């Protein structure tokens, strides 16, 4: 992994494609030879991440489904 490797147009397009395909951050970072932190930062900069509130809402919904299934 290179330190401070610049993001090229091709890297950004590759990142967008991989995010749209649902690949995980660790996988994307490894394939692009970037740190996970750099990958997440670029995703956030490009608007490719969901706000934390949406993640929190999804967790609450998942817990409700699990609790319902356990009844």
N, C-alpha and C positions, 0 to 999 in steps of 0.2 A: 504494500500500500504506500503510495507516495504522499508525502506531507505537502499540503497546500497545492495540490494538483488543481488546475483551473478546470471549470466546467465548460465544455465545448457545446455547441448547438446540438451536435450528435448525442452527447452525453445526456443532455436535458430531454431530448426526444426519446431516447432509450429509457430514461427514468419514467417519463410520462406513460410510455407503453407498458412498462413493467408494473407500475402502480395500477393502471387500468385493468391489467390482467390479474390483479390480486396477489402479486408476489409479496413476500414478507420483506421487511426492512433488512434483516440480516442477509437474506439471499441477494437482494438488490445490491447492497453494499459490497458484498463479496464479489459479485459478478462485475461491478463497476470499479473494483479496487479502490473503494472509499471506506472511511470509517462509518459506522452506523450513525454517529452523531452528525457527520457532514451530510449524510444522505437524508436524515430527518430534517436537518436545517434547510436543505435545498427544497425538499418536499413542501415544507411550511412556507418558504419564500415564494414558491410557485402556486400556492393555494391548493396543494394536493392532499392536505390533511384535513380531517374533520375537527371542528372545535371540540374541546374536551367535554362540553355539555352534551353533545350528541353521544359520545362514548359513555358518559354517565347514564344517560337515558337508556341506552342499549343494555347496560349492565342491570339497571333496575328492571327492565322488561324481562331479561333472562332469569333473574331471581324470581320474579312473579311466575314465570312458566314452570320453573323447577318446583316452587312451593305448591303450585296447583297440581302438578304431576304426582307429588308425594302424598296428596290427600287420598 
